[in-house]
Amino acid sequence: WPGELANLSVAIPVSPGFVLFDDAPLHDEPERHLVWRRWLWLFNIFQTLPGFLLATQEGLNAGDHSVFGFATGVSPASSAHGAVHAAVWAAVIEQAMSSLAEGLQVLMDAGLSPPDEVGYELEQAGDVVAEAELAWVAQKLVLLMPAQAESAAVWQINGWQTWLADGQWPQQLAAALGDHGAQEYTQQEIPK
């Protein structure tokens, strides 16, 4: 199966189950045929569910599945809503600094919400006190370009979380945006 299963430092997606076909102990052809048909029946039912892993023991022994990986994102254009989502992200990528394009693609591919603003300014008493390249206003998250790094303290004092567009920023920001989405969902689902 994918190498991620053996790597303890990588978070493995939650899987509702594993379906494994092992015909080695079966010596009777009608019995082997029946077990194979049942495995195919399960395969046909579960193959479209996210997280299900289906394999044959023979394939595992041969390493046939070791080159596969887990899909961690959602295809944004898989529905009408997804097409709109992709179009909004495309506009953000076009408007943002070109050096951010690859990282923004990572966020889009992860199915995360696009930023509300490109080129956002924090105002106090009618004066601009800080600037950010991207802002998720409802979550109070901003992405700063390296030239805007000195304004991070101003954003933070005003209750904003800041990320600098340097290093592993796409993964860090994706985790933060995912956490905010999970918190909002949890808060909405808790009865009062």
SVG drawing of the C-alpha trace seen along z (x, -y; Angstrom):
<svg xmlns="http://www.w3.org/2000/svg" viewBox="-30 -59 42 87">
<polyline fill="none" stroke="black" stroke-width="0.4" points="0.0,0.0 1.1,-3.6 4.4,-4.4 2.6,-6.9 1.1,-3.9 4.6,-3.0 5.8,-6.5 4.8,-7.4 5.6,-11.1 3.0,-11.5 -0.6,-11.9 -2.6,-9.2 -6.1,-10.1 -8.9,-8.4 -10.0,-5.4 -13.4,-3.7 -11.9,-0.3 -9.5,2.0 -10.7,4.7 -8.0,7.3 -8.4,10.3 -6.1,13.2 -6.6,16.3 -3.4,18.1 -5.2,20.4 -7.9,21.3 -7.1,24.5 -10.6,25.3 -11.3,23.5 -15.1,23.0 -14.3,21.6 -11.6,19.3 -14.0,18.1 -16.7,17.3 -14.3,15.4 -13.0,13.4 -16.6,12.5 -17.3,11.3 -14.2,9.2 -15.2,7.7 -18.6,7.0 -17.1,5.2 -14.7,3.4 -17.6,2.1 -19.5,0.9 -16.6,-0.8 -14.3,-2.0 -15.9,-5.5 -15.9,-6.1 -13.1,-8.4 -10.4,-6.7 -11.2,-3.1 -8.2,-1.0 -8.7,2.1 -6.0,4.5 -5.0,8.1 -2.5,9.9 -0.6,10.8 -0.4,7.1 0.8,6.2 3.5,8.9 4.7,7.7 4.7,4.0 2.2,3.0 0.5,0.5 3.7,-1.2 3.8,-3.9 0.3,-5.2 -0.3,-8.1 -3.2,-9.4 -5.2,-12.3 -5.4,-15.0 -7.2,-17.6 -10.6,-17.9 -10.9,-18.5 -12.3,-22.0 -14.0,-21.7 -16.0,-18.6 -19.4,-20.4 -21.0,-23.8 -20.0,-25.0 -16.4,-23.7 -16.3,-25.5 -17.2,-28.8 -14.6,-28.1 -11.9,-27.5 -12.9,-30.7 -12.6,-32.7 -9.2,-31.2 -8.1,-31.9 -8.9,-35.6 -7.0,-35.7 -3.9,-34.0 -4.0,-36.5 -4.2,-39.5 -1.7,-38.4 2.1,-38.6 3.3,-36.1 5.7,-34.6 2.7,-33.3 1.1,-31.5 2.4,-28.0 1.5,-28.3 -1.9,-29.6 -2.5,-26.6 -1.7,-24.4 -4.4,-26.1 -6.9,-25.9 -6.2,-22.2 -6.8,-21.6 -10.3,-22.9 -9.8,-25.9 -11.7,-29.2 -9.9,-31.9 -8.9,-35.1 -11.5,-37.9 -9.1,-40.5 -5.9,-40.9 -3.9,-43.9 -5.7,-44.5 -5.0,-47.5 -5.6,-47.8 -7.0,-51.2 -7.2,-53.0 -8.8,-56.5 -8.7,-56.8 -5.0,-56.0 -3.5,-52.9 -1.3,-51.3 -0.5,-48.0 -0.7,-46.3 -1.0,-42.6 -0.9,-40.8 -3.9,-38.5 -6.6,-38.7 -9.2,-36.2 -11.2,-38.9 -13.7,-36.7 -11.0,-34.5 -8.6,-37.5 -5.8,-35.9 -3.3,-37.7 -0.4,-36.7 2.4,-39.1 5.1,-39.5 8.7,-39.7 8.7,-43.4 5.6,-43.7 7.2,-41.6 7.8,-44.6 4.0,-45.2 3.3,-41.7 3.3,-43.1 0.7,-45.7 -1.6,-43.0 -1.1,-40.8 -1.8,-43.6 -5.1,-44.1 -6.1,-40.5 -5.0,-39.1 -2.9,-36.0 0.0,-36.6 1.9,-34.4 5.0,-35.4 5.2,-34.3 8.4,-32.4 9.4,-28.8 6.6,-26.4 3.9,-29.1 1.3,-27.2 1.2,-24.2 1.2,-26.3 -1.5,-28.6 -3.5,-25.6 -3.5,-24.0 -4.6,-27.3 -7.4,-27.8 -8.5,-24.2 -8.5,-24.6 -10.6,-27.7 -13.1,-25.9 -13.3,-23.0 -13.8,-25.4 -16.6,-27.3 -18.3,-24.0 -18.0,-22.7 -19.4,-25.9 -22.3,-25.9 -23.1,-22.3 -23.1,-22.6 -26.6,-23.0 -27.1,-25.9"/>
</svg>
